[in-house]
């Protein structure tokens, strides 16, 4: 399974690197090794010839973007699932204030609906909250984490 192609090539602005990555190692893995694989490709790379050549021999599955009507419930479900992976029985609402969740949704939209940056910002916010011995991740924790992630993304 290869996920987060964007991170592997250094961002969506590196279409030349993405094309080389898709036509080189990914193409070899798919065609020469002939192993079953799952590859997550961001929309920015779908226009490349390398992707078109891969796609011709693969089954494409579109993952819908979370729209405004579903983002809150979907992101809360993602957070709850992550908590359960660590044996925590709490729901997202038990560890995250509502205004913090709304701010994360805004950051999700701001980052072109990236399911990579929103959880990363949440992780940073959780670390801030733990350092402050807060009972829940609140607006200020998320605000600080988002500011840090905006700086990381821009460099």
N, C-alpha and C positions, 0 to 999 in steps of 0.2 A: 504494500500500500504506500503510495506516494501522495502526501497531502501538502498543501501550502506551497505550491509551485512558486508563488510570488516571493516567498522568503528564500527559496532555494536559488533563485536567480538574482536576488537583490532588489526586487521591486518591479512594479508594472511598467516603469519607464525604460526598462532594459529588455525591450522586445528582441533585440539581436541576440542577447545571451539566452533568452527563453527559447528562441528558435533553435539555437545550437544545442541547448539542453534537450529539447524535445526530439530533434532530428539525430542526435548523437546517442547518449546513454539510454534515454527512454526508448527510442526506436529499437536499439539493440536488445534491450530487455524484452520488449514486447515481441519482436520478430525473430530474434535469434535464440533466446532462451525459451520463448513460447510459454512463459509462466503466466498463470492467471494473475491479473493485477487490477488494482483500483487506483486511478490517478485523478486527483482533484486539480482542475485547471480553472484559473480565474478568467472571467470574460475577456479581459484585456488581451489574453494570449490566443483566443479562439480564432482570430483573423489571420494567424500566421499559416504559411504553407506547411510548415512542419506539423502543426496541429491537424490540418486538413488531411495530411497523409496518415497520421495516426488514427484519426477519427474514422477513416474509411474502413478500418478493420476492427473497430471497437464498438461496443454498445454505449451510447451516450445517455446519461441520466442527468436531467436538469434538476438542480436543487433550487427551489423557489427562494426568492429574497423575502425576508420578513417585512411585510408592509406595516404601516402605522397601526392598523387595526389588530395585528397579531404580535407585534414586537414585545409588548409587555409580558404577555403570557408565555411566549416562547423563550424569552430571556430568563424569566423566572423559572421555567422548567429546566433550562440548561443549568442554571445555578443550583437548583435543587438536586439535579442528577449528579453534579460534581460533588455536592455535599454527601450524597448517598455513597458515592465511590469511596469516600473516606469514612464510611460508617457513621455518619452524622444523620440522625433522623429528622433534623429540622428542615423546614421549607425555607425558600429564599426569604420570605417575609420575616422569618425569625432572626435572620442575621444581617439583613439589609433594609434600611429605611426606604419608604416609598419614594421620597425625593431623591435618594441616591440611585434607585433603580431608574427613575425618569432621566437622571443625568447620564447614566450609562447608555440608555436608549438614544439619547442625543449624540453621544460620542460614537455609537454604532452607526448612526446616520451620517455623521460628519466624516467618518473614515470609509465612506462608500460602502457601508454595511458589511464591514469586515468582521467576520467571526474570529479573527485572530487578535485584533487589537482590543476589542471590548473585554474579553476574558483576561487579557494581560493587564489592562487597567484595573479590573476588579481585583486581581491578585495583588497588585500594588496597594490598592485601597485597603484590602484585608490586612496587609502587613502594617500599614499606617495605623489602622484601628487596633491591631494587636499591640503595637508599640505603645499606644496611648491607653491601653487597657480598657478600651471602649467595649460596651456590651454588644453593640451592633455597628456595622459599617454604615456611616452616615454621609450626608452631603459633602461635608468638608473633606473627608477622607477621599471620596471619589473625585472631588474637584482637584485636590493636590495630585492624585494619581494621573488624572487626565492631562494636567499641565505637564507632568513629567513625560507622559507618552507622546504628547504633541511634539515636544522637543526631540524625542528619540526618532519619531517618524520623519521629522523635517530634515534630519541630518543624514 
